[in-house]
């Protein structure tokens, strides 16, 4: 059984690095071949493209990320669902959930797939 706090820590770092627009540190949370699926269904593949996504995002905002609920613990691959709230630079707030697949690598646990599911 995987320690859920490891995945929680990764997601907290996700929010911190994204909000700070630290593209390199944000991308380092992901596997080399990671996929981020945006709220519009677009897939961003690979660390380099993920870093570029952060660099292109206007500054401002703050994420609040909940505790991951493990959906499947396959040993070195774990899936979870996590609620989030994101206050945008213009003051609006977006809410939804993240579906994540974490993979254990030589560098430790990293995010292999991250799907952003906004509330409608």
VENJOJO-V271638 format. One record per residue. N is the residue number from 0. OMEGA is omega in whole degrees, 0 to 359 (NA if undefined). Layout:
N_OMEGA / N_OMEGA
This chain:
0_181 / 1_176 / 2_183 / 3_181 / 4_178 / 5_181 / 6_175 / 7_179 / 8_177 / 9_182 / 10_175 / 11_176 / 12_176 / 13_181 / 14_181 / 15_183 / 16_178 / 17_181 / 18_178 / 19_182 / 20_175 / 21_188 / 22_183 / 23_180 / 24_177 / 25_182 / 26_180 / 27_177 / 28_186 / 29_172 / 30_180 / 31_184 / 32_184 / 33_177 / 34_171 / 35_177 / 36_184 / 37_178 / 38_179 / 39_177 / 40_178 / 41_177 / 42_175 / 43_190 / 44_174 / 45_183 / 46_183 / 47_180 / 48_177 / 49_177 / 50_179 / 51_177 / 52_180 / 53_181 / 54_182 / 55_182 / 56_179 / 57_181 / 58_176 / 59_178 / 60_180 / 61_177 / 62_166 / 63_187 / 64_182 / 65_180 / 66_181 / 67_172 / 68_182 / 69_179 / 70_182 / 71_178 / 72_182 / 73_180 / 74_181 / 75_173 / 76_183 / 77_174 / 78_180 / 79_173 / 80_185 / 81_175 / 82_176 / 83_171 / 84_180 / 85_175 / 86_184 / 87_181 / 88_181 / 89_177 / 90_177 / 91_179 / 92_175 / 93_177 / 94_179 / 95_178 / 96_174 / 97_167 / 98_185 / 99_166 / 100_177 / 101_178 / 102_176 / 103_183 / 104_175 / 105_179 / 106_183 / 107_180 / 108_176 / 109_178 / 110_179 / 111_177 / 112_183 / 113_180 / 114_181 / 115_183 / 116_181 / 117_172 / 118_180 / 119_NA
